[in-house]
Amino acid sequence: QVQLVESGGGLVQPGGSLRLSCAASGFIFSSYVMSWYRQAPGKERHLVAAITSPDGSTNYADSVKGRFTISRDNAKNLLYLQMNSLKPEDTAVYYCNAQHRRLKQYDYWGQGTQVTVSS
């Protein structure tokens, strides 16, 4: 049974930091591209950052470059998103996604974690 469980969301002031985690189970984590998406109220879900395996190549949305860092621990089946210099426009539900690096039909989502940036 595939599971992706996000944690680490919450309320933070502008300029603050949060670290999101995604615990994966039920599939071969190292064979999957792992990504973070976010969805703000009334808007579509968008890619925030992605990381491949085993080389660890990353890509980021322009809006978060230089502020967010995606990383993974294949030994522990964990995905992270370090978010610094947070802005109110970063407020959204953040979702963890796993997609097999070749077999694209194997695509899984977590339940999401709320991040709210507000003073």
N, C-alpha and C positions, 0 to 999 in steps of 0.2 A: 504494500500500500504506500503510494507516494505521499509524502507530506513535506510542505514548506511552511515553516512557522516563523513569522517575523516578530521581532521585539525591539524595544529601545525607543519607540516613539514617545511623544509627549508635548508639553507646552514649554517653549523657550523664548527668551527675549531676542529681538533683533540683534545681530552680531554674535549670538551665542553659538554653541556647538551641540550636536547630538551624534551618537553612533548607533546606527541600526544594525541588527544582526538577523540572519535568516538561517535557521537550522533545517537541514535537508535530510530526508531519509526515504528509503524504499526504491532508490535507483542508484546507478553508478555515477556519483557526483562528478568525478574527474572527467567523465565523457560528455559533460554538458557545458554549454555556454550559460553563464549565470548573469542575470541582469536585474537592475532596479528600475521600476516604472513608477510614475506617480499620476494621480488623478485629483485635480482640484474640483470643488463643487461646480456642477454645471458644465464641466469641460471634459474633453476626451483624455484617455490615458496616454501618456507619452513616455518614451524611453528617457531615463536619466543617465544611466551608465551601464556598461556591459564589460564582462571580463571572460576571456577564453581560457581553455585548459588544453594542454599543460603549459603553454608558453606564457600565459598570464597577460596577453595583450589586452589593452583597455581602450574604450572610447566613451566619450561624454557628450551630453547635450551642451550646446554653446552656453546656455544659461547657468551651468554649474561648473564649467571649467575653471580650475584654479581654486575652487572652494570645496568641492567634494572629491573624495577618493574612494574608489571601489577596490576591494581586495577579497581574497578567498583563502581558505585553509582546507586543502583537499584531504589532509589526514583526519580532520575533524568534521568534514562535511558542513562547513560553515561559510557563509557569505557575509560581507560587511559593507557598510557605507558610512564613511566618516564625513560628516557634514559640518563645515565651519563657515563662519561669517554668514549665518543664516539671515534671510530676508523674509519679510511678510509674504512675498510672492512664492516662497518655497512651501507655503502651507498647502498640504494635500494629504491624501492617503497614499502611502508608499507600499508598493507591492514587489515581492520577490518573484522572479520568473526563472525557470529552468527550461532550456531547449537543447535537445541532443545536437551535437555539432554537425552531424550528417543527416540523421533521420528526423527531419523537421516536424513530423507529425507527433513526436514525443515532446510535448510542450505542457508545462505545468505552472500553476500559479499558487501563491500563498493567499491568505485571507486579508492581508493588508494591515498596516499600522498607521495611526493618525499622527501627523506632525503638524503642530500649530506654532507659528512664529508670530508673536504678538507682545506688545508692551502692556 
